[in-house]
Amino acid sequence: MPSPRLPSAVFAMNPVHLPELLPPHLMARLEKLVRIDSTLVVQDFSDPAARVALAEAEVLITGWGCPHIGAEALAAAPRLHTVLHAAGSVRSLIGEEAWQRGLTVSSAVQANALPVAEYTLAAILFAGKDAFSLRDRFRTEHVYPAPADFADVGNLGRCVGVIGASRVGRRVLELLRPFDFSVSLYDPYVDEAEAAALGAVPMSLEELLRTSDIVSLHAPDIPQTYRMLDRDRLTLIRDGGVLINTSRGALIDPEALTDELVSGRISAVLDVTEPEPLPTGSPLYRLPNVVLTPHIAGSLGNELERLGRTVVDELARLASGLQLAHAIRRADLTISA
């Protein structure tokens, strides 16, 4: 009995990511599901070698560094019907022409949400313990603080406000459940019953900012959320509050945030900023009440394998005639990243 015909696939991404996304055991699985040249990783759809492969391609396996999939890519790949993205958002990747053709698009955004949520949980727990400022104080004084200095330290009953029930936001809410936090949620698309099911009390954005000790931002970067934390809303965060941003810098007014942090009134854990990275002279690099990390919350290092595994699992579903588990609809992008 002849073997079933395997669909033709092409990699399109920055080739530096491929070995981490698809280590040998995953690449072996993938090669049983599609016909693919593992030595060809497309970065330019106009490249002659790429165009030869794209002419037969039915599946495009993409990642960070993939060129925009618009009219040029579609013209080069007339048989293309599926894009499997081994990364997060496809908002800037998939052009209008691709949606019009009716391409099936899947993303590993759910898998990428996990390390972001883990980073967020760690930041919340450390913030509640005031670990960052106490670390700096210990480095300088080399003595333990007096018990009275810990009066406002601890995570028991700490009020945590989550902005956005995105994939990351929902995972953060799930990770917070074992702890003795009081959790609130702002998301205009989540009603009271769903918020309760997620383990949170629904609030307006203003109420959440006023009542939370720690505010964690997980809303998508869409026109409706641009500068959602403007100067007026930032002033609502209570004195001594902590703002965590693992979403996008564009959601916060950067000048207003800098002013609040320079004043010392609030603290922040910022994995994303605007611009990114910040200019060399930014005071945020030097402030003791700011923890800056270089956009590391998402998948890095060995975590990339989880994204590759998601794509291989989607290929297996495709081969079995099943619906993709992580399909992205065009309409989803109006309210999500």
Secondary structure, 3 states (H helix, E strand, C coil): CCCCCCCEEEEECCHHHHHHHCCHHHHHHHHCCCECCCCCEECCCCCHHHHHHHCCCCEEEECCCCCCECHHHHHHCCCCCEEEECCCCCCCCECHHHHHHCCEEEECHHHHHHHHHHHHHHHHHHHHCCHHHHHHHHHHHCCCCCHHHHCCCCCCCCEEEEECCCHHHHHHHHHHCCCCCEEEEECCCCCHHHHHHCCCEECCHHHHHHHCCEEEECCCCCHHHCCCECHHHHCCCCCCCEEEECCCHHHECHHHHHHHHHHCCCEEEECCCCCCCCCCCCHHHCCCCEEECCCCCCCCHHHHHHHHHHHHHHHHHHHCCCCCCCECCHHHHHCCC
